[in-house]
Amino acid sequence: MAIGIREVSSRQELKIFIHLPSEIHKNHVNWVPPIYMDEWVYFDPKKNKSFRDCDHILLLAWKNGKAVGRIMGLISHKYNEINREMNGRFAYMETYDDQEVAHALLSEVEKWSREKGMQKLVGPLAFSDKDPQGMLVEGFDKPVVIASNCNFPYQSQLLENENFSKEIDLVVYQIPVPEQIPEFYQKINERFSQKNGELKLMEFTSRRKVRPFIRPVFHLINKTFHEIYGFIPYTEDEMDDMANRYLYLINPRFIKVVVNARMEPVAFVIGMADISKGIQKCRGKLIPLGIFQVFFAARRSKQLNLLLGAIAPDYRGRGLDVMMGIKMLQSARQMGKQTIDSHLELESNHKVRAEMEKLGGKVYKRYRIFQKKL
């Protein structure tokens, strides 16, 4: 049966694009649907500020009148300029176990990228490293967490069959929450606390008190993340959008910010109770009652997912990571969490990985970003 590839050009086709994964993964026990009201904003260039500096294309694959695959092609002009690259990207690729469909979708994105002067295609990678990135290649028996991709094992094989190879891997650690703070952490904290008298660690019990720190924290991210693969500095509009997308889901007790004497953030870490079970139960629909299922799942969950963290360059080596780590572990234990998901860490980030392993962390998932020269 002939395969047709068409660009998404109507609201109805965008609805098919957004909901197709639920058909492909309907028997996939570990798959977690997206939050659909967020998806409609995310894929709308009029609402998602990240489209401003990008060319993009959304494609659907059709066979016998049925949608059987999707893919997004993207060119981030800002990232390419900063990093002196000529890379196109693909993201949000979903297919059944069908090589012909995968070939048709990827070939169309490759052609589109070449026509725009690109020399290499990488992915899965969307606007930045804060979007779901990489394809799962290890840890298929574990549920996906928010802002992470979920795929069947065959999907990476489909890419390899199209001559895609490894660009970079990202690993995810599972860390046990200890009954007591490790002694070596306590000693480090005591030693550095005496040298950090001008610094203050802020903890929160309400989202209202968090809001004044949102833009300063994102500006700190812009200063510290510039060497991370896939990262693009946030504009202030994007800072506000990201905060609005996630803040209502985050218990403020899992936000730790270190400020200096001028109340400027110099370090922070943000965690979030795992809400996967709640999103599965409400099938990604928060309105009218799904939001309560998500909040209930967050309270019952035994896992804390780390989302973001950074330390200003001038304040590194002063034990701020330990200070925040102790407070986060204490909050996790108080809230009944037993494990922590580290979220994605570059396999080459040996310093952070060593800290995870000091706490007993084990790699339990691995994601891969693929590449192909055009």
NORSUL-V971418 format. One record per run of one state. SS is the DSSP state (helix for helix, strand for strand, loop for the rest). FROM is the first residue (numbers start at 0). TO is the last residue. If there is no record, write none. Layout:
ss from to
SS FROM TO
SS FROM TO
This chain:
ss from to
loop 0 1
strand 2 6
loop 7 9
helix 10 23
loop 24 34
helix 35 41
loop 42 47
helix 48 52
strand 53 62
loop 63 64
strand 65 75
helix 76 82
loop 83 85
strand 86 94
loop 95 97
helix 98 114
loop 115 118
strand 119 122
loop 123 133
strand 134 137
loop 138 152
helix 153 160
loop 161 163
strand 164 175
loop 176 181
helix 182 192
loop 193 198
strand 199 202
loop 203 205
helix 206 223
loop 224 234
helix 235 248
loop 249 250
helix 251 253
strand 254 258
loop 259 263
strand 264 272
loop 273 274
helix 275 281
loop 282 288
helix 289 299
loop 300 301
strand 302 310
loop 311 311
helix 312 314
loop 315 318
helix 319 333
loop 334 337
strand 338 345
loop 346 348
helix 349 357
loop 358 360
strand 361 372
loop 373 373
